[in-house]
């Protein structure tokens, strides 16, 4: 996957849902166990509003009043699948296979389900539970392989069963249920399209501020000292070509500084970073796949 170029003041226009067909699944994960919840409390954010990494990236790309993503954004589909793997990794649902004494690159290590009892509990998010079910149901694959499989990018028709369908629309519906977006119909001359304008701008403003603060007021020179969720958001917003939207309101000086620090993050070696204290192997493996 090629590293996407960062450009100045690119607009955030939109696209509707993934092209892949299939009915959307709704509601919480089934089962008697209590669903997994975020362990960290976020100031000013209720559990009802707490967003997954996928939802944050989608929200950054969503145009507030129009309620759709850029028609020209061909990166966000794979970016959202990368977000799912990172989310599962941060929740300790999946990990990379243990290499023992051998030193192997991130790209050569397979994704495996965490065997712990906590990892067996549902995530409380249908897309995450569906992705985790696929990972558990087949032979181990690498991160890049899973991004392609979950995106439906395969020449083997037998692997199409791993494709997650209607991901953008399903994420938008999650945000509607959380009161962040609403649902409308817009006429585009030749067709009608379901759109999801932002209704709770405070939630989106928090996501934008988190991105800005990570590379400005809360900047750390060492990536392993940056909050993992904030670090993942920077990388995956860039991989999904929506990072520019968070920087558009900045002054010219802050914009240039933010872009310089993003470039610094893009220049790190994930294989080195994953060996540092408190790192997350799945996060760095996904970053490595997108920085190739």
Secondary structure as UniProt FT lines:
FT   TURN            8..9
FT   TURN            43..44
FT   TURN            47..49
FT   HELIX           53..61
FT   TURN            64..66
FT   TURN            71..72
FT   HELIX           76..90
FT   TURN            91..92
FT   STRAND          94..96
FT   TURN            100..101
FT   HELIX           106..108
FT   STRAND          110..113
FT   HELIX           118..120
FT   HELIX           126..137
FT   STRAND          141..142
FT   HELIX           143..151
FT   HELIX           157..162
FT   HELIX           167..177
FT   TURN            178..179
FT   STRAND          184..187
FT   STRAND          192..195
FT   HELIX           201..215
FT   TURN            216..218
FT   HELIX           223..225
FT   HELIX           228..239
FT   TURN            240..241
FT   HELIX           243..247
FT   TURN            248..249
FT   HELIX           252..266
FT   HELIX           270..273
FT   TURN            274..275
FT   TURN            277..278
FT   HELIX           281..291
//
